[in-house]
Amino acid sequence: MNRPANALTLADVPGLTAIAAGRPRMEREVIEAKRARRVALGRSMTLLFENRTTLLWQVLEMCRVEHITRPEAIQHEIDTYGAMLPGSRELSATLLIEYANEAERSRQLRALVGLEQHVELRLEGCAPSRGRFDESQANGERVSSVQFVRFPLGEVQLGVLGNLALAASVACTHPAYVAEVTLSPTTRAALVEDLRAAG
């Protein structure tokens, strides 16, 4: 992936006092950003499409909670969360697998092995964009309840995403979990905005 034009840098992370002072305002911004980018995929999966605002928040929260002040330690957080920032021709999302019952969760996480082959972005008139999962999370026995996934987009797919006259959805086709959700106009507008910001 090419470095996004809006990549996170050390200059984005002020001192702990400034982080604390600005936190209420940024928290409101993050809540609004997540509201537009959160997509329920069936009853037990949620996709949160990430952008600069959501990921910078993660960096600032880590610095605040862990009292991180050394530049090299801050850079580590930037590198960790900045790696999730979408490029100009892709979407990226955190995929959460959520079961309230611990026994059911354990059973389902085992049943969902191979999930990385079964999540896709569907755009009318185009081949689906299969999600690319973080390979370091692969496990032949069970899946992680938190996954990071990217959806690469070609030129035509980018056009369809921004054209509300054409359908757009996210689907899971795993035998243990079949679901599809239509992306709302609000979500699509937010994603198109993120793609433009990535340059």
Buried (B, 14 or more C-beta within 10 A) or exposed (E): BEEBEBBBEEEBBEEBEEBEEEBEEBEEEBEEBBEBBBBEBEEBBBBBBBBBBBBBBBBBBBBEEEEBEEEEBBBBBBEEBBEBBBBBBBBBBBBBBEBEEEEEBEBBBEBBBEBBEBBBBBBEEBEBBBBBBBEEBEEEEBBBBEBBBBBBBEEEBBBBBBBEEEEBBBBBBBEBBEBEBEBEEEBBBBBBEBBEBBE
